[in-house]
Amino acid sequence: MHIELPEKRYYSIGEVAKAFDVNTSLIRFWEKEFDVLKPKKNAKGNRKFTPEDIKNLKFIYHLVKERGFTLEGAKTHLKEEKKKSLSNFEIISKLEDIKTQLNKIKEQL
């Protein structure tokens, strides 16, 4: 899955939900369910997601939406194989981004 977000320090929940094409309520639900998601909150209580939170969200989205894991299965997978799976997922994500960029260049030619 290719997520297009500008390079920033913090992202609002609306930006994140739009990038993942899901409702903001799902992002808030996943925040409660998964310990790895800890967005910062300002004085009003608005969530601000860091790039690290976005990486974790991508991985959770991949497990739940693309691979069909249940929430409990995804939690277990995150705890047991966090480092190994996340590094493999990051490599695959980078390769997919490169593929997307190369396809854009090919279309321009």
Order of alpha helices (4+ residues) and beta strands (2+ residues): beta-alpha-alpha-beta-beta-alpha-alpha
